[in-house]
């Protein structure tokens, strides 16, 4: 079954890789499995883009009584993106991650986490969404601590503490919805809760789920776990986290608060607007105040999560399309920058801005690779980040939310400042205590460079063809604004 394959493949791979974790072939199998996931994601995306939503009922039990898997254009696109992210991160990890860490099950944990991610993208049942969240939480916690020391343990404890609070809120919301509607099938909930947003139990469930997803996505005021933890593990792990974990939180917000709850509810939209605005500002300000590469990148991720959430808060077709396009743009660009940060740290022996430098002479090509995602994330035309921010600012202005559009512009200025600092520190400033002539030419392992080049190529591909990607984002947003085809596919036309 096509919809089950992106879940079963990484979970099955995780079991095999754990058994073979001491054998050199396990790294090749890990990367190959991620490549197959790209094919599966592309197949689902092509099918849903051509023929509309698709669903499957596990065990032969018809919805809403059985476990439903469902996909539309947004789901298919996210599975494809998950495959690309996993493929590039694991290719980088084959060289970056040392053998003792691999022997502890690094690759198996990565695939287990990706299985949870794909399950979250494809599930049609709210309780199963909780289950996949827990699979992600356990696996990602393992990745944070595997082979690490005190610094990783400290970051992991902060990460898991808030996520456990989010889990409790999630379960509470699920219980309230089941007690109110007698079902947890998301399509069935969407039908049964129409016109019932004024009920206390329904609004209580919405509040609980909003908090739970905000914690997973790193939205204000529950974002502090991300910059406290994302900089501690291997660069490949940080890149994979940046691509998938918080994006699952935003995806869940988009899915649940368009399909189950009324997206036009004033209380919900106001809460999302406030959270998105503060997340944009505080993330950008936090990045500007940091002096270590991956901590800067972590705060930048927080800021950009705010921009994506803004699309749901505004709720117009353009805003939702812009939010989905932002997914397409941000994941490859941010992953590329984090992996490059890992490369720079390996070459300079540190990730602190005051301890690196001199790389323009040693590896000018590395500086060019750095400029592509950096300029895209800043929003320099004609790169993909310019179009992503253009669509979001335009949506803000058309909705009359001029302040939020101005916040995106302000965050872009700050992004230019702090990412520019990283570039100057790594490539233009002299390395402290080292003469420029003494810095050897930089020739990293090709499996460290190839993933960065692939991600840069994806960024350039989006930049050169924004119309096609925005049309795809528009199809995905249309499915969120008009869930009737999704409901009919899952519930069989009821």
Secondary structure by P-SEA (a helix, b strand, c coil): cccaaaaaaaaaaaaaaaaaccccaaaaaaaaaaaaaaaaaaaaaaaaacccbbbbbcccccccccbbbbbcaaaaaaaaaaaaaaaaaaaaacccccaaaaaacaaaaaaaaaaaaaaaaccccaaaaaaaaaaaaaaaaaaacccccaaaaaaaaaaaaaaaaaaaaaaaaaaaaaaacccccaaaaaaaaccccccaaaaaaaaaaaaaaaaaaccccccaaaaaccccccaaaaaaaaacaaaaaaaaaaaaaacccccccaaaaaaaaaaaaaaaaaaaaaaaacccaaaaaaaaaaaaaaaaacccccccaaaaaaaaaaaaccaaaaaaaaaaaaaaaaaacccccccccccccccaaaaaaaaaaaaaaacccccaaaaaaaaaaaaaaaacaaaaaaaaaaaaaaaaaaaaaaaaaacccccccccccccccccccaaaaaaaaaaaaaaaaaaacaaaaaaaaaaaaaaaacaaaaaaaaaccc
